[in-house]
Amino acid sequence: MIVRSGARWKIGNNINIPMFEAPWLRNGGVISGVGQSSDVLQNVRVHSLIDQNTNGWNYNMVNYYFDYDTVQEIIRTPIFHQVEEDALIWKAEKNGHYSVKRQAVGIAFGDSKVPLKVNNFLWRVCRDCLPTQARLLDKGVNCTYLCGLCEECYEDTTHVLFDCPKARNVWLNCSMVDKVSSVMLNHNTAAEIILALLKELTKEKFEQFAMNLWSLWKSRNLRIWQNISETCQAISARAQQMLVEWREANMRKQKCSAAGHMVVQQADVNMHYVGASSLLSSHIKWTKPQQGKLKCNIDAAFSEDLNHVGFGLCIRDAAGNFRKAKMMWSNPICRPEIGEALGLLYAIQWVYELQLTNVDFEMDAKLVVDYFNKGSNNVSEFGAILEDCKRCRNVYFENSKVEFKETSE
Ligand SMILES: [Zn+2]
């Protein structure tokens, strides 16, 4: 393994970074290609080591191919779904920051409430960020142009989500084919179609639409990555089940909130529920929120041994009563400022899922708070995660602040 200073790859949708002789490991490390054939050097990509379902490293694969030290470096290199494009970035000599312009744009999907992964998916479609075959070909990736669902047509976003025979059947199954077709007469891009449907459909119907859209793309990925073919019924059934579970979960949450009990949340994919024991640990600092508001404190802790970052989130009211708390962790470990940024993102997403609106956020990571409030132009993972934080805050909340609180230790 060789470490070069300066440029390193930021891993995005992982399609096009060469596995060997490219600085994609954390801190710009490179896996040497000595002894590999030129075919392997040219064609093997980092993305083959990534489990497309969890968006994390495929440990079996990594362990199979590399020696112990290399495995340790790989599994300590974080992958963030917030990073959309693979990009080679440079570290500035002076301040150690990475830079180029990114824009934060917000689209609120009306009053509709959908799970975060579906919201993120809609968002990616609307920004034309979905890695369809058309888009990959456009970026010079050597892949087929054929649609993953029908295997007959050119796969661009509009085709795979709306025009594909399989997509049309899904829209037929949920009695939306007429609406979708009529909107498609006047709109060409997937983003326009979605935004037009947002106006036309009721809140409940749009939620159902969003789940089906997500389920279609999921099916397309299952076909491409795992060679699993699903029927249209299976695609619709998954969407329907997700919708029912999501609505039930929201009802339960509302009941819990009304009772004012502390609820420990089950964590998301890739996150594991740890337990409530250390929730009220003293290192989570606190100042009273304004009257009528709630305050969410965020703390991140790093374990090199366990290769993970732990997050402590807790929400209190103006009287200092605990309303909710959550402990979670994610792996692998990452740089402190990135871990703190992730903590803020998870907190914003958690508060959104709890359907609370009057919450301010507080943490002791000055770099994160400063960038959130006045920063821009950071092209590293730190910037991508914080742009996502800003976007989520702007979309979900009207007047939530993110504030710095110095620790007294
Ligand atoms: Zn198709």
Boltz pocket constraint, residues with backbone or C-beta under 6 A from the ligand:
constraints:
  - pocket:
      binder: B
      contacts: [[A, 147], [A, 148], [A, 149], [A, 150], [A, 151], [A, 152], [A, 153], [A, 159], [A, 160], [A, 163], [A, 164], [A, 165], [A, 166]]
      max_distance: 6.0
